[in-house]
Amino acid sequence: MGIMRLIMYIEEQFGVTLPDSEIDPDNVNSFNALEQWVLQHKS
């Protein structure tokens, strides 16, 4: 549940949509991985 809240917060703050199909431990296991995932969807 905590990850979903974090993802929802990021989506609201940065105006991105992070696909549910990409919610994967590799995308959220560190701040760097999370940043890269968000940047992929920011453009």
MOPAC internal coordinates of N, CA, C and O (Angstrom, degrees):
PM7 1SCF
backbone

  N    0.0000 0     0.00 0     0.00 0    0    0    0
  C    1.4566 1     0.00 0     0.00 0    1    0    0
  C    1.5271 1   110.78 1     0.00 0    2    1    0
  O    1.2310 1   119.77 1   143.49 1    3    2    1
  N    1.3220 1   118.05 1   -36.51 1    3    2    1
  C    1.4561 1   121.74 1  -179.25 1    5    3    2
  C    1.5168 1   112.81 1   -62.76 1    6    5    3
  O    1.2310 1   120.51 1   140.73 1    7    6    5
  N    1.3231 1   116.64 1   -39.27 1    7    6    5
  C    1.4647 1   120.90 1   178.77 1    9    7    6
  C    1.5238 1   110.18 1   -63.53 1   10    9    7
  O    1.2310 1   120.41 1   138.16 1   11   10    9
  N    1.3159 1   116.82 1   -41.84 1   11   10    9
  C    1.4680 1   120.24 1  -179.63 1   13   11   10
  C    1.5299 1   110.67 1   -63.45 1   14   13   11
  O    1.2310 1   120.19 1   140.62 1   15   14   13
  N    1.3075 1   117.25 1   -39.38 1   15   14   13
  C    1.4664 1   120.54 1   178.36 1   17   15   14
  C    1.5215 1   110.49 1   -65.21 1   18   17   15
  O    1.2310 1   120.83 1   139.14 1   19   18   17
  N    1.3260 1   116.02 1   -40.86 1   19   18   17
  C    1.4591 1   120.57 1   177.84 1   21   19   18
  C    1.5277 1   110.52 1   -63.06 1   22   21   19
  O    1.2310 1   120.21 1   134.93 1   23   22   21
  N    1.3192 1   117.20 1   -45.07 1   23   22   21
  C    1.4615 1   121.41 1   179.97 1   25   23   22
  C    1.5254 1   110.70 1   -63.04 1   26   25   23
  O    1.2310 1   120.24 1   137.04 1   27   26   25
  N    1.3179 1   117.15 1   -42.96 1   27   26   25
  C    1.4658 1   120.44 1   178.35 1   29   27   26
  C    1.5328 1   110.56 1   -62.04 1   30   29   27
  O    1.2310 1   120.35 1   138.75 1   31   30   29
  N    1.3218 1   116.94 1   -41.25 1   31   30   29
  C    1.4640 1   121.36 1   178.24 1   33   31   30
  C    1.5296 1   110.55 1   -61.95 1   34   33   31
  O    1.2310 1   120.58 1   133.10 1   35   34   33
  N    1.3240 1   116.49 1   -46.90 1   35   34   33
  C    1.4655 1   121.04 1  -179.90 1   37   35   34
  C    1.5232 1   110.50 1   -61.45 1   38   37   35
  O    1.2310 1   120.47 1   136.58 1   39   38   37
  N    1.3224 1   116.71 1   -43.42 1   39   38   37
  C    1.4679 1   120.36 1   179.34 1   41   39   38
  C    1.5266 1   110.98 1   -59.96 1   42   41   39
  O    1.2310 1   120.42 1   137.23 1   43   42   41
  N    1.3149 1   116.81 1   -42.77 1   43   42   41
  C    1.4654 1   120.77 1  -179.52 1   45   43   42
  C    1.5265 1   111.56 1   -68.64 1   46   45   43
  O    1.2310 1   120.21 1   135.68 1   47   46   45
  N    1.3155 1   117.20 1   -44.32 1   47   46   45
  C    1.4608 1   121.42 1  -175.17 1   49   47   46
  C    1.5207 1   113.45 1   -72.42 1   50   49   47
  O    1.2310 1   120.43 1   145.17 1   51   50   49
  N    1.3303 1   116.79 1   -34.83 1   51   50   49
  C    1.4575 1   120.60 1  -173.67 1   53   51   50
  C    1.5199 1   113.65 1  -109.04 1   54   53   51
  O    1.2310 1   120.10 1   179.93 1   55   54   53
  N    1.3227 1   117.42 1    -0.07 1   55   54   53
  C    1.4533 1   120.73 1   176.64 1   57   55   54
  C    1.5132 1   113.97 1    63.86 1   58   57   55
  O    1.2310 1   120.79 1  -141.70 1   59   58   57
  N    1.3165 1   116.09 1    38.30 1   59   58   57
  C    1.4666 1   120.79 1   178.49 1   61   59   58
  C    1.5169 1   109.38 1  -118.90 1   62   61   59
  O    1.2310 1   121.18 1   -17.72 1   63   62   61
  N    1.3190 1   115.34 1   162.28 1   63   62   61
  C    1.4560 1   121.52 1   171.96 1   65   63   62
  C    1.5145 1   107.12 1  -118.00 1   66   65   63
  O    1.2310 1   120.95 1   -61.91 1   67   66   65
  N    1.3164 1   115.79 1   118.09 1   67   66   65
  C    1.4573 1   121.36 1   178.95 1   69   67   66
  C    1.5231 1   107.48 1  -100.74 1   70   69   67
  O    1.2310 1   120.18 1   -67.38 1   71   70   69
  N    1.3325 1   117.27 1   112.62 1   71   70   69
  C    1.4646 1   120.76 1  -174.54 1   73   71   70
  C    1.5314 1   112.72 1   -61.07 1   74   73   71
  O    1.2310 1   121.11 1   -43.57 1   75   74   73
  N    1.3259 1   115.48 1   136.43 1   75   74   73
  C    1.4660 1   120.76 1   177.44 1   77   75   74
  C    1.5192 1   111.23 1   -57.27 1   78   77   75
  O    1.2310 1   120.48 1   146.44 1   79   78   77
  N    1.3195 1   116.70 1   -33.56 1   79   78   77
  C    1.4665 1   120.39 1  -178.41 1   81   79   78
  C    1.5231 1   112.33 1   -66.08 1   82   81   79
  O    1.2310 1   120.15 1   163.94 1   83   82   81
  N    1.3402 1   117.32 1   -16.06 1   83   82   81
  C    1.4597 1   121.31 1   179.99 1   85   83   82
  C    1.5257 1   112.97 1  -101.25 1   86   85   83
  O    1.2310 1   120.18 1  -177.00 1   87   86   85
  N    1.3245 1   117.27 1     3.00 1   87   86   85
  C    1.4617 1   119.36 1   176.45 1   89   87   86
  C    1.5189 1   106.85 1   -71.22 1   90   89   87
  O    1.2310 1   121.75 1   -73.07 1   91   90   89
  N    1.3092 1   114.26 1   106.93 1   91   90   89
  C    1.4552 1   121.71 1  -170.57 1   93   91   90
  C    1.5285 1   107.51 1  -145.01 1   94   93   91
  O    1.2310 1   119.71 1   -35.33 1   95   94   93
  N    1.3172 1   118.15 1   144.67 1   95   94   93
  C    1.4645 1   118.93 1   178.93 1   97   95   94
  C    1.5319 1   113.17 1   -53.42 1   98   97   95
  O    1.2310 1   120.05 1   146.94 1   99   98   97
  N    1.3229 1   117.51 1   -33.06 1   99   98   97
  C    1.4660 1   120.22 1   179.72 1  101   99   98
  C    1.5238 1   112.27 1   -65.18 1  102  101   99
  O    1.2310 1   119.82 1   152.88 1  103  102  101
  N    1.3194 1   117.94 1   -27.12 1  103  102  101
  C    1.4656 1   121.74 1  -179.00 1  105  103  102
  C    1.5231 1   113.20 1   -86.81 1  106  105  103
  O    1.2310 1   119.77 1   165.14 1  107  106  105
  N    1.3157 1   118.04 1   -14.86 1  107  106  105
  C    1.4659 1   119.93 1  -175.83 1  109  107  106
  C    1.5270 1   113.34 1  -128.88 1  110  109  107
  O    1.2310 1   120.00 1  -166.94 1  111  110  109
  N    1.3334 1   117.60 1    13.06 1  111  110  109
  C    1.4657 1   119.07 1  -175.25 1  113  111  110
  C    1.5232 1   113.62 1   -81.41 1  114  113  111
  O    1.2310 1   119.98 1   170.98 1  115  114  113
  N    1.3393 1   117.65 1    -9.02 1  115  114  113
  C    1.4635 1   120.96 1   176.18 1  117  115  114
  C    1.5281 1   108.42 1  -155.16 1  118  117  115
  O    1.2310 1   121.18 1   -15.11 1  119  118  117
  N    1.3230 1   115.36 1   164.89 1  119  118  117
  C    1.4625 1   118.95 1   177.65 1  121  119  118
  C    1.5219 1   110.76 1   -64.40 1  122  121  119
  O    1.2310 1   120.38 1   142.53 1  123  122  121
  N    1.3252 1   116.88 1   -37.47 1  123  122  121
  C    1.4683 1   119.58 1   179.38 1  125  123  122
  C    1.5221 1   111.32 1   -63.95 1  126  125  123
  O    1.2310 1   120.16 1   136.04 1  127  126  125
  N    1.3166 1   117.31 1   -43.96 1  127  126  125
  C    1.4664 1   121.00 1   179.23 1  129  127  126
  C    1.5247 1   110.38 1   -64.12 1  130  129  127
  O    1.2310 1   120.41 1   137.93 1  131  130  129
  N    1.3105 1   116.83 1   -42.07 1  131  130  129
  C    1.4654 1   121.21 1   178.74 1  133  131  130
  C    1.5290 1   110.50 1   -63.69 1  134  133  131
  O    1.2310 1   120.68 1   137.24 1  135  134  133
  N    1.3189 1   116.31 1   -42.76 1  135  134  133
  C    1.4645 1   120.37 1   178.14 1  137  135  134
  C    1.5309 1   111.19 1   -60.42 1  138  137  135
  O    1.2310 1   120.06 1   134.70 1  139  138  137
  N    1.3121 1   117.48 1   -45.30 1  139  138  137
  C    1.4614 1   120.99 1   179.90 1  141  139  138
  C    1.5246 1   111.32 1   -62.73 1  142  141  139
  O    1.2310 1   120.65 1   139.43 1  143  142  141
  N    1.3184 1   116.37 1   -40.57 1  143  142  141
  C    1.4650 1   121.13 1   178.79 1  145  143  142
  C    1.5283 1   110.43 1   -62.08 1  146  145  143
  O    1.2310 1   120.67 1   134.26 1  147  146  145
  N    1.3282 1   116.32 1   -45.74 1  147  146  145
  C    1.4674 1   120.48 1   179.65 1  149  147  146
  C    1.5253 1   110.17 1   -64.06 1  150  149  147
  O    1.2310 1   120.11 1   135.67 1  151  150  149
  N    1.3204 1   117.40 1   -44.33 1  151  150  149
  C    1.4624 1   120.63 1  -178.66 1  153  151  150
  C    1.5242 1   112.22 1   -62.82 1  154  153  151
  O    1.2310 1   120.13 1   148.17 1  155  154  153
  N    1.3123 1   117.37 1   -31.83 1  155  154  153
  C    1.4662 1   120.79 1   177.24 1  157  155  154
  C    1.5244 1   111.46 1   -61.81 1  158  157  155
  O    1.2310 1   120.64 1   149.40 1  159  158  157
  N    1.3254 1   116.38 1   -30.60 1  159  158  157
  C    1.4651 1   121.03 1  -175.75 1  161  159  158
  C    1.5262 1   112.89 1  -103.73 1  162  161  159
  O    1.2310 1   120.08 1   178.81 1  163  162  161
  N    1.3125 1   117.45 1    -1.19 1  163  162  161
  C    1.4598 1   121.15 1  -176.47 1  165  163  162
  C    1.5239 1   112.83 1   -73.78 1  166  165  163
  O    1.2310 1   119.79 1   147.11 1  167  166  165
  N    1.3019 1   118.02 1   -32.89 1  167  166  165
  C    1.4728 1   119.88 1  -174.20 1  169  167  166
  C    1.5004 1   114.28 1   -76.06 1  170  169  167
  O    1.2310 1   120.10 1   180.00 1  171  170  169

